[in-house]
């Protein structure tokens, strides 16, 4: 069964770069085709179409290559937020074409430790879901021959020199991690230690956004194109964290960009004006946002989009939020009355129908060959 329309299921030419961003509203994944390197996946997400639960990056490649799947040059997990790692164990375990490199953020976090402790209590062959499955799948991929690497500031994912690309000529190709900084990793560990400070007492939860401290931003340079994938990197609460640390790093390469996968779902705390000045040094880049809808949080907000429009040549969003005011469509009358008695107003986020995504393909001289927003994705 195909979940993608036939019109999108044609591969790029061998000399075309592709970036496809999936983001159903909770979750984010980027699929890349890099000439001279191959295909790669950064983060993963899960979505439902009818009764079927899908992993968009996996299904996308399997449907595009139904007979012989090309090997994945890299699979990367940027940080330990569920909306970035869900489905990654399926990618690592079920992709038939083989995987050359498996990378993840540097640092072991509170979530990993809590899951590990829970496992030890249960014992036996029980495998809890979540990061444990992802880490085990990474270990299995490494046993099958994948090269494993942890990513921190200025860690190289891959680097090739003088690669000949058809109709372009020779070019160097490099993907490098811009974050997390040493201070970010240190601060994260300090939070972890405070959470377990009192022996014999329950773990003290840390703020969920603290996991963004160790988020990996990536820079890909090939030909006349440069792509920045912002993951969930925040502006930076202090000078040695987030985008502030990236900008101040003496070893940081130039941050101009052709395309930017916008940080932290386009939110205000992911927007660093100084970083965007650098992204715009050659020209205003294309900006792609994966939204976030969970509970009362809806990102990006209108003012966030307005900011991005000022610094971008084109802004795409991978899914269009629909807020349904008619609660009776989803809940019994008694439940709706109870909700409205305790709140001034209430709305329901309607799930998207179809796997929306933004796809940009380009030749290495910067000439765009495709701008695609597959519904419910759209160009703003």
N, C-alpha and C positions, 0 to 999 in steps of 0.2 A: 504494500500500500504506500502511495506517495503522499507526503504531507506538504511538499513544495510544488508550486505550479510549474508545469513543464517549461514555460518560457524562461525561467531563471536557471534551469539545470544544464547549462553549458559551461564548460571550464574556460578560464582565461587562456590566451595564447601563452606560449612558453616565455615570451619576452614582456608579458603584462604583469604588473603588480596588482594585487587585489587586497582590499581590506573590507571585510564584512563584519558588521557589528550587530549582535543579537541582544535584545533586552526587553523581555515581555512585561516588565513592570516590577518584578522581583527577580533579579538575576541579570548577569552580564557575561557575554562571551565575545571574543574577537577571533575570527578566522582570517589568516593571512596566506597569500600566495606570493612568495618572494622569488623572482627569476634568479636562477643560478643556485638557489638554496632549496626551494620546495615549499610545501604546505606546513602550517603551524597553527596551534590553538593556544590562546591566552585566556585562562579562566573558563568556567562552564556554568550553565544554568539549566533549569528544567522548566518545562511548560506543559500545559494540558490542551489537547485538541479533542473535544468530545470526551470520550472515556480513556483515550490514549495519553500516556505520559511520555513526553519526548525530551531528548537532549538535543537542542537545535544544532550545535556545531557538529555533533556526530551524525545526526540524520542528514544534514546538509551535504556532507562529504560522501556518505554512503549512497545517497540518491544521485549525486552528481557523477559518481564512479561506481555504477552497479556491478560491474564485472571485475575489474582489477583496481584495487585501491592503492594510490601512491603512498609511500611511506611518509610519516610526519617528521619533519626536520626538528620540530620542537613542540613540547607541551609545557606550559608554564602556569603555575598557580601564584597569584600575586600577593594574597594575604588571607588570613583565616576567617573571612566572613562567609556565611552560608550562601549568600546570594552570588558568590564568586566560585565556590567549590562544588556546589550540588551538580551531580552528573559527571564529575571528573573521573570517578572510579569506572563509570561505563566507558568513557573515552579511552582510558588507559587499558581497560580489560577487554573491550569488545571491538576496538578498531582493528580491522584485519590486515592493514598494510604495514604494520611495524612502526616503531617510534625510535628516533635516533637520539634525542635529548629530552630529559625530564628535569625541569627546574622548579624551584619554589623559593619563596621569601626566606631570608635568613632569620633565624630566631625560633625558639619554641615558646609557645604562648600558653596562657592559662587554660584555654579551651582544650588544647592537646593534653595537658596534664590532667585535667578533670576527667576527660574521656578515658585516659590511660588508667587512672585510679579506679574508675567505675568498672573497667574491664577486669582488673585484678580481683575485685570483690566478687564478681560473678564467676570467674574462673571457667574451666572447661573449654569448649570450642566456640563459645558464644562470641559473635562479632557485632559490636554495636555500630550503628550507622554514623555517618558524618566523617570527620577528619581521619579517624582510624582507618576507615575503608580506603580513603584517598591515599594515605601514607603507605598502606599495604600495597595498593595498586602501583604506586611509584616504585616500591621495593621490588615488586614482581617484574615491572618493566625494566628495571636495572639488571635483574638476573637474566632477562632475555637479551641483554646487550645494549640497552639505552645508557647514555652517559648522564649521570646525575650531577646536578650542581645547585648550590644554594646561591641566591642572588642578594647582593647588597650594593651600595653605591660603587659605580664604575666596574662592576663585574661584567665580563664579556659573555654573552650568550653564544654568539658565533662571530667569526671574522674571516673573510676571504679577500684576497688581494688579486687585482688584475684579472677579473673574471670576464670573459668575452660574452656579451649579450647581443643576440641578433638585432640588427638595425640600430644599435646604439654604440657598440664598441666595448672597450675594456672599462671595467669599473671595480672599485672596492665595495664590499658589502659588509655592513657591521650592525649588529644589534647589541646594545649595552643597557644595563640597568642603571638608572639615575638615582635610585633610592632603594632601601632606607639608609639613612645616615647612621654612623656609629652612635651618635647621641640618641637618635630615635630608638635604636635597639636597646641601648642602656636604660633609657627611660621606661621602655616597655617591661624590661626585666625588673626594674624597681617597683613598678605597679604590681607585678606578679608576686614579688616577695612580700609586699604589704598585704596582699590578699590572703597569704598564708602565714601571717605574722604570729598568730596566737595558736599554739599547739592545743589540739583537742577541741577546738571550736570550728564552726562551719566556715567554709570559704566565703570571703567577702567579695561579692561580684564587683568587677570593675566596669566602668562606663563602656558601653558597646562600641562607641566610636574610637576608643583607645586602640583597637586593633588596626585602625588606619595608620597608626604610627609606623608600622613595619610594612606598609604597602609598597609594592614595587612599581615604579614608573619606568617605562621602556622607551628607548629611542632606536629607530631603525633608519639607517642611511644607505641608500642605493641610488646610483646614477645622480640625477638632479632632483631626487625626491627625498624628503625626510618626514617620517611619521613619528608622532609622540603619542604613546598610550598612557594616559594619566592614572589608570586604575582608580583607587580611592584616596590618592594622596591629597592631603589637605594643604591649605595655604601655609600653615606652620605657626604653632602657638608660640614658639621661640625661634631664635635665629638658626639653630642647628637641627631643626626638624622640618619635615614637609618640603614644600616648594622653596621656602627660604633657604634650607640647607642645600638644595640642589643648585640654586643660583649662586650661593657663596662658595661652592666647591671649586677649588682652583683647577681641578682636573676635568671639570664638566665640559663637554663639547658644546659648540654653538647650539642654541635651542630654537633656531628658526624652524618653521614647520610648514609642510604642504598640507598635511592633514593632522588634526588633533582629536583623539578620542578623549573627550572632556572628563576631567577629574570629578569623582564623587557625585555622579549623576547630575552635574550642572549646578550643584548647590553653591551658595554664597561662600561657605567655608572651604570649598575646593578651588575657588577663583582667586588667583594671585595676580594682581595687576602687573607686577614686575616680570613675572614669567610670561604673561601674554604679550608684553612689549617685545620680549625676545622672540616669541613665536612669530610675531609680525614683522621681523627685521627685513625680510625679503619681500613679502606680500602677506595679505591677510589670508590665513589658512581656512580650509573647510573644517568645520567643527561637527562632531558627531556625539550625541548624548544618548546614554541609556537611562531611562527614567527610573524612579523608585517610588512605589506606592505600597505603603505598609502602615496599618493602623491609621493614625491621624497625619502621618507624614506623606506628603506628595511633593516630589522633586522632579524637575526643577520648577521653581515658582516663576510667575510672569516676569518679575524684576530680574531674576537670574537669566532668563532667556533674552531679555532686553540688553543686559550687559554683554552677553555672548554675541549678539547680533552686531554690536558696535565694533567688535574686534575680529569678526569672521567674514569671509566672503560668502559663506553659505552655511546654514545650520540645519542639521538633520536630527530627528528624534526617533528612536527605534520602535516606539509604541505610543499611541495617542490615548491619554487618560480620559475615561468617561465616568463621570460621577452621577449615579442614578439617584434622584431624589425620591422616587416612589419605592419606599421600603416594603410596601405590601407585595411587591413583585418577588421579594426574597424571603420575607418572614411572616409568620402568623400574626393576626391582628393584635393578640395579647402582648406579643413580644414587641411589636412596634409601639404600642401604647406605653409600655414600660420604658423603652428607649427615649421616647419623646417627653416622658415625665421627668427624666433625669438629665436631659440635654435640650438646649435651645433648638438645635437642628441636627440632623443626621443624614449622611449620604453613604451610598455603597459604591465602591470602586468596581465597575463592571470588568470582568476578565476579557482580554482581547480574543478575537476570533481569528485564527490563522497565525502563522509564525511570521511576524513582521521583522524586517531587518533593513539596515542601510548598507548598500554595497557601492564602493567606488573602485573602478579599475583605471589604470593609467599606464602609459608607456614611460620609459625611464627618463625621457626628456621633459616629463611633466605634463604631456598632453593627455587630458582626461578622455578615456574611451567610453566610460559609462558612469552615470550618476543614477542610482536606483534606490527608490524608497518603496519597498514592498509592503503594502497595507497589512496591518494598521500603522506602519511606520510612515513618516511624512517629512518633507522639507518645510521648515517654518518660513 
